Amino acid sequence: EDQVTQSPEALRLQEGESSSLNCSYTVSGLRGLFWYRQDPGKGPEFLFTLYSAGEEKEKERLKATLTKKESFLHITAPKPEDSATYLCAVRFTGANSKLTFGKGITLSVRP
Amino acid sequence: DGGITQSPKYLFRKEGQNVTLSCEQNLNHDAMYWYRQDPGQGLRLIYYSQIVNDFQKGDIAEGYSVSREKKESFPLTVTSAQKNPTAFYLCASTPGQTDQPQHFGDGTRLSIL
């Protein structure tokens, strides 16, 4: 069965303390991996799409990378406003346009 | 600005009552989706529609119904058969190319009175 696992469940960082969030997947075939940010009481906000191993995308303090089995969301010198839940979703081969989501990682950045 | 509008933001349901959640998009997207989000769980797909007048069940369709009479609208009805309806409901859409990311509305929180 195709699955998506995110780790850790929660992460607390000091402002400026860089770290990485992990999304691992077991799939028969990957058609795309998506990162979203979700603030409390809001819908997920799209961040990045990655389609093939070795691909990287960058936006401000965030950088997403992809291998054949996992993706990392690297956060460089985070600020308190980066506090949110980060969701990973995967579109598998043969799944039409359906996405399978991980449970999310709750990031807290202390000033 | 283009986007997805969900209403109401908060909704309360009485026992035995059906309630309908609204989702409207002005992005001219072909495909629309309904998800349910519970604490500590990933988003789970309820129903999706890739074209007007057609829709498919997702992973947890029991107790829910949808319609897609217009391209821009995809309402979700939570029926009395759904025994645990308390959750955060999210609507999403994508353009015709299915490798594009899904874009989400800001959700409706449904609670039981």
Interface residues (C-beta under 8 A of the other chain):
Chain A: V4 R31 G32 F34 Y36 G41 K42 G43 P44 E45 F46 T49 Y51 L87 A89 R91 N96 S97 K98 L99 T100 F101 G102 K103 G104
Chain B: I4 Q6 A31 G40 Q41 G42 L43 R44 L45 Y48 Q50 G58 L90 A92 T94 T98 D99 Q100 P101 Q102 H103 F104 G105 D106 G107 R109
